[in-house]
Amino acid sequence: MPMGRGARLADLETLRSVVALPETADELCVVARGAGADKDDIYLGGKATEAGIKSLSDSGKLAQYRVLHFATHGALAGELKDQSNQD
């Protein structure tokens, strides 16, 4: 898919330096319990990757879920400044 005029790719180094959101794991687990999810169907930390989600999609498993809940930072390319110097 072509990118729009003036669109930029995200800087992965900057994204990796963003402060973690520790409450997101708790949030996700509360939602999962409420939805009756099996603990093996909760993807946190290193298990919650773009490659992992694409693999679930390719295998057809992703289509079997009725709810997908993402608890994450949200930013557009170019919005983040270097976060490593934040106190």
C-alpha positions in Angstrom: 0.0 0.0 0.0 1.6 3.3 -1.0 2.2 5.9 1.7 0.5 9.3 1.5 2.2 12.5 0.6 4.6 13.5 3.4 4.2 10.2 5.3 7.2 9.0 7.2 8.2 5.6 8.7 8.4 5.3 12.5 11.9 5.5 14.0 12.2 2.1 15.7 15.0 3.2 18.0 12.7 5.9 19.4 9.8 3.5 19.7 12.0 1.1 21.7 13.0 3.9 24.1 9.4 4.7 25.1 8.6 4.1 28.7 6.7 0.9 29.3 3.1 1.0 30.4 3.1 -1.5 33.3 -0.7 -1.2 33.9 -1.5 -2.5 30.4 -0.8 -6.1 31.5 -3.2 -5.8 34.4 -5.8 -4.1 32.1 -5.4 -6.9 29.5 -5.8 -9.7 32.1 -8.9 -8.1 33.6 -10.5 -7.8 30.1 -9.4 -11.4 29.3 -10.9 -12.8 32.5 -14.2 -11.0 31.8 -14.3 -12.4 28.3 -13.5 -15.9 29.5 -10.2 -16.2 27.7 -7.8 -19.0 28.4 -4.4 -17.8 29.8 -2.6 -19.3 26.8 -4.5 -16.8 24.6 -3.1 -13.8 26.4 -0.1 -12.3 24.6 2.1 -10.1 26.8 5.6 -8.7 26.5 7.9 -10.6 24.1 4.9 -12.8 23.1 3.0 -9.8 21.9 4.9 -9.0 18.7 3.9 -8.0 15.2 5.4 -11.2 13.9 3.4 -13.2 16.4 0.1 -11.6 15.4 0.9 -12.1 11.7 1.7 -15.8 12.4 -1.6 -16.2 14.2 -3.3 -14.6 11.2 -1.4 -16.8 8.7 -2.3 -20.0 10.6 -6.0 -19.0 10.8 -6.0 -18.9 14.6 -6.5 -15.1 14.7 -9.8 -15.4 12.8 -11.1 -17.8 15.6 -11.0 -15.0 18.2 -14.1 -13.0 18.8 -12.3 -10.2 20.7 -8.9 -8.6 20.1 -7.8 -6.2 22.8 -4.6 -4.2 22.4 -3.3 -2.2 25.4 -0.4 -0.1 24.0 1.0 3.3 23.3 -0.5 5.1 20.4 1.5 7.5 18.2 1.9 8.5 14.6 5.2 8.5 12.9 7.0 11.8 13.6 5.1 12.5 16.9 7.6 11.0 19.3 10.8 12.7 20.2 13.8 10.8 21.7 12.4 9.5 25.0 15.7 8.3 26.4 16.5 11.7 27.9 13.3 11.9 30.0 13.5 12.0 33.8 
